[in-house]
Structures are given as C-alpha cells and as structure tokens.
Amino acid sequence: MIKTEVITYSDEKNTFEGVIAYDTTFDYKRPVVLVTHTFNGQSSFEEEKAIELAKMGYLGFAIDLYGKGIRANSPEEAQSLMDKLNNNRALLLERIQLAVKKAKELELADNKNISAIGFCFGGKCVLDLARSGEDLKSVVTFHGIYDKPNLNHNKKIKASILVLHGWNDPLAQPNNVVELGNELTEFGADWEINAYSDTAHAFTNPNAKFPEKGMCYNHKVSLKAWNRMKLFLEENRI
C-alpha cells in the first residue's frame, strides 16, 4: 500500500511544506528521490510523481521551494515566484539543500542513496544542486532550463546527470544544450543527454496545451523519458 504524508521543514526564516510517499508493505530504509516542482510551486503533479516513485520502491519526496501555503494561482504569479529565486541562485540552492537535509532525516531514508528529479524550473534546480557538488547518486532533469548560476562552484560534480530534453524547446535551444554538455564535462560529471525530436517544452505535463508558445504535452515522449529515468536511477544506486 502506498501512503502519503504531508511534512513541514524550516530554515531560520521560512517554513516549507512537502509530501512524501512510500510503500508500507516493507519497513526497511529505502533510496530517496526528491521531486522538484515547476514554476507553479509544489502541487498534485509532483505528488503523483512521488507516488509513482514509491511504487518503484523509493521514498518519493515532493519538495517545496516557495514556502508553506505559497503557490501560484496564475501564470503571472508563478513567474513572479520563480523570478525571486532565479534572481538569487544562492537562495535557490540553499532551499533545495534544505530539502536534501530534511530527506536525510526521514526515518525511512537510506542516506547513502539520494537522488533528485525536476521538471521545468525544477530541472534547473536539480542541476544547480548537482553543480554545488552535493553528494547525490543521480539527478534527472525533464525539459529543464540550463543557464549557469552566477556562483563560484569549483567542486567536481558527484551526481550522475540525465538530461531529458525536447529538441524544439524554446526555453533551452540547441546551443544551450551544447553549452551544458561542455560545462558538465569541465566539472568531471558523468552525464547523458537524450533529445527528442518534434518535442516542445513541458512535454510531461498533460495540461500543457500551448503549441504557439512552444509548450505542449507529448504522451509518447513523456513515457519514453520516464522509462529512461527509471533505468537511470537504478543504474546509479549502490
């Protein structure tokens, strides 16, 4: 049976609210996968991904980067919330590192097997986490954003990185993909980039129906990318 729990965690200024999901049919510690949200904030979309991960034997943790009760009700509000962190990548990193710290404290967590996945804005977040040198097994970004943070990261990237990318994504164009590959190589990362033809931004989101803006759900590619993620997580576990 899959169980979900709402959990809160805090730093010195803010309280955050996420959701964990796990299979109750066994009680031993299990690998953790953080699920990092889109620009809308933590939602049922990420919770459903955490539940799917729980069915695979992981402790899924849909994290919160905006704060308890702070969720977007419109695209304009989502943009404003995201921009606050986009303009302060150090704060963004602190918040996702706080979620990693909370994950390690969870009773059912295997502290030596922690990974992170992210969608859209969340894809940027998990890349920043990997760039920081955080000791993770793997990081997977779905239709993420690849711009480097203005932080002086000089540590070797420890996490294996999987980039799942729509080739027609207007927010991450081919030159951005090449730049990311060069950057990850420079920092000694074990990386893989899968690019999908005729695929736009937000290809995993069934509610993305804006082809004129380059944002469109693609069921076939969404399934293909999720299956590659499954194998990648398994390949990089202890």
Secondary structure, 3 states (H helix, E strand, C coil): CEEEEEEEEECCCCEEEEEEEEECCCCCCEEEEEEECCCCCCCHHHHHHHHHHHHCCCEEEECCCCCCCCCCCCHHHHHHHHHHHHCCHHHHHHHHHHHHHHHHHCCCEEEEEEEEEEECHHHHHHHHHHHCCCCCCEEEEECCCCCCCCCCCCCCCCCEEEEEEECCCCCCCHHHHHHHHHHHHHCCCCEEEEEECCCCECCCCCCCEEHHHCEECCHHHHHHHHHHHHHHHHHCCC
